[in-house]
């Protein structure tokens, strides 16, 4: 299938002979997907503690609020924008509606979906949390030069695009 990576081993890439280094060995500390996952999980855990302790929000709830602060969206649009699964988005939306932080309105453009939007209380809470989120970002990036931050962001966007292309999820 086009766009999918072949996982077949390269010809001649069998096990190393005694005394030779195995070029196919996977050293996790040098494996970029592992490093990205560990870094992402570490950052998420750090920030999640602050959101949960101070505001009673889970990471999916905060992500939903953050994306909706930019404007109302359908649940499917949220799934696409945040790359969260449908169940996580649905659960977060339901919990935020119960807390009066979010409303679900009929979508006049598509009767099969609903528009999600922050309530006044949700916008107020977002406005309170956003500076904290920016402060965490600044603290995490404090050891990097502005040019390094720009390079990091650009490279992460390229990695995301490559992963999307390889997965065949271009149209998500």
N, C-alpha and C positions, 0 to 999 in steps of 0.2 A: 504494500500500500504506500503510495507516495507520501512523503513527509515523515514517515516513521523510520526510526533508526533500526538498522539490522543488528541484532545482538549476537550474531554468529562470530566465533573467534576468528581472528585473522589467520591465514595460512601460516603454518610453521610456528604458531604461538603456543605450543604445548608447554608442559611443565619444564622448569629449569633442570638441568643436569646437576648432579651433586657438585658443589663448589661454585656454581654459577648463581648470579642474582636472578630471581624470577621477575622478568619485566611485566608480567601480568598480575603480580601481587597487588592487592589494593591496600595502600596505607591510608587509613581514614584521615589522619591529620593532614595529609596532602591532597585529599579528594575534595574538590571544590563543592560539589553538592552537599557533602557532609558539613563542611565549614559554614556554608550558607545557612543550613538548617540549624546548626548549633548557635550561630550568631542571631538568627531570627528568633529562635526559642528563648535565648537569653534576654534579648531586648523585650520581647512580648511578656515574659515573666516579670521583668522589672516594672514595666509600665502597668501591667495588669494588677499588680499589687496596689499601686496607687489608685487606680480607677475603682477597684473593688473596695478597698479600705475607706476611701474618702467619699466615693459617690455611689457605691453599690452597683457598679456596672461590670459586666463581663467584657472580654475583648470583642466578641461579636457585636454586643450591644453598642460599645463605643465606636466600632468601625461603621456600623449602620448609622449612628448619629452623625459621625464625621462626614460620611458621604452625603447624607441627606441635608446637612448644613449648606451644601453647595446647591441644593434645589431638590424638589420632589422627584421621585423615580418610582417605577414599578418594581415589584420584587425581582423580576427577571433582570432588569437593568442593574439593580443592586448586586445580584449574583455575578453578573458580568464585570461590573466595575471593581468589586472587592475581591473577586476570585474565591469567594466563600461558597460553600455548598448550599443548596436550596433549603435543606433542613435547618442549618444554622441561621440563615437569614430569616426564615419563617419563625423559628423559636425566638430569636432576638426581637423581631417585630412584635410578636404577640406579648412578650414581657414588657416592652416599652409602651405598647398601647395600654396595658394594664396599669402602668405607672403614670399614665397621662402625659408621656413625653413624645408620643408619636400618634398620628391619626392615619387610618386607612380609609381612603375615599374611593368611590367608584371612578373608574377610568372611562371617561366619555369616548375616548378614541378607541378603546378596546374593552368591551363589556366583560371579557373573560379575566381581566386583571384588575388590580387595585393600585392606586397611587399612594405611596407612602410619603409622609411629610412630618417634619418636627412640629410640635405644638409650640405655643409661646413659652411654656415651661421647658420644653425640650431645647428650644433655641437659647433660653437663659442658662440652662445647665451646660450646653455646649460652649457658650461664651465663657463660662467659669472654668471649664476644663481645658479649652484650647491653649491658654497661656502655659498651663502645666505641661501639656504635650510638647509645646515648643521649647520649654525649658529642658525637658528630658532630651529632646533632640539636640539642643545646643550642648548639653553636658556630654552626651555620647560622642559628638563630633568635635569636642574641644581640642583634642590632640591632633586634629587634621587641619592642614592649611585650606583656605577657601578653594584653591584650585584642585586639591585632592578630593574635597567634598563634591565638587562639580564633576570630576572624573568618576568618582564612585557612583554617583547618581546616573551618569551617562552609561557606565558599564552595566549597572544593574538593569537598566531599561533594555540594553542590548541582550543581556542574558535572558530576561523575561520574554523578549520577542523571539529569541532562538528556541526557548523551551516551548513556546506556543506553536511555533512552526513545526518543530519536531513531533509534537503531540498530535498535530492535525487539528488543533482546536482554534484555528484562525478565525472562524466565524462566531465562536462562542456565543 
